[in-house]
Amino acid sequence: MYQRALTNVEKVLKPDVARVMNAKTVAAFDAGRAQLAAAVVIERSALAKITPPRGLVSAHPAVLDAFDSYSGSVATNLSKAGETKTSCGLPKAPEVRLYEAKDGVRTAFASLAQSVQTSIGKGVKFGALSVPAKPVAPAVLGGRGENGDVFQRSGPRGSGSLEITNAGDDVVIVIAGSNPRSPQASIYVRANKKTTLSGIRSQDYWVYFKSGTNWDAKNHRFTENCSYQKFDDVFDGSYNWTISLAKTPLGNASSSETESF
C-alpha cells in the first residue's frame, strides 16, 4: 500500500514536472513552477493521511519532511537564475536564465526524491518515474572560441606579426591604437596554446588582452569571470614580435588593467 501511494504521487507530479522542464519561456516556466509547487503541497497532504506499515513508521515523518523542504530548496536553487546580469555585468541571455531555472527546479525535485528514497530504504522505490533528465545547457555555457580564430579585422594588412604563447586561461588578444573597441585585429587564443597573428600594419599599436569563461561567439565576448588588461609598452608594427602570457623567473612585461572592451 505504501509503495502504491508513493507511485501514485509520482504519477500525479510527473506531468507538472514535465511542464516545467518543457517550458519555452521564463514566463511559461514560472507558471509551471507554481503549478508544481502547489501539486507537491497537495500530494504531501495526501501522504500525511496514510498509515505507514510497521517497518516504515519511523521513516514516514522524514518522507513528509522531504516534501516540506521542497519549496525552500527551490528558492535556494533559483537564486542564480533570478540574476539578470552575468558576473561581467552583461545582460544574461534568456536561454541561459531559462536553463538555470530549469536546472534549479530539477535539482530541488531530485533532492526531494533522494531524501524520500533515503528515508524509506531499499524496499520501496520513489523517484524513478518523476525525476526528469538534466536540461541541456545552451552553447554559451562553457563555450570557447577556436584557437587562432581571427574574428575581427579592419583596414589594410601589413607584414608584421605577433606570436602568442598562452600558458594561462583562454584569452582574446586585441591589437589597436588607443581604442581597443576599434581594433586592427582580434584573435582568440586557447589556454596552453600558441598561435600567430599576421598581417599587422607597419604602425605603432597596443596589445590588449581579455580573459574569462562562457564565450559568446555571436557577440565576440566572454560573459563570466572577465578580466581586461593591456601591455604597458607600445609595439612597432614594422617588426615581428613574440609575447608570452605566463609568469617567468625573469619577470613579465608590465601590464595594466583597463576598462572593459
Protein Blocks (a to p, Z undefined) as FASTA:
>chain_A
ZZmmmmmmmmmmmmmmmmmmmpcbfklmmmmmmmmmmmmmmmmmmmmmpccdfklmmmmm
mmmmmmmmmmmmmmmmmmmmmpcbdfkopacdfklmmmmmmmmmmmmmmmmmmmmmmmno
mmbcchjlmmccdddddfkgopacdehiafbdedjddfbdcddddfbdcddddddffblk
lcfbdcdddehiacddehiacddddddddddehiafknopafehpacdddfbdcdfkbcc
dddddddfkbpadddddddZZ
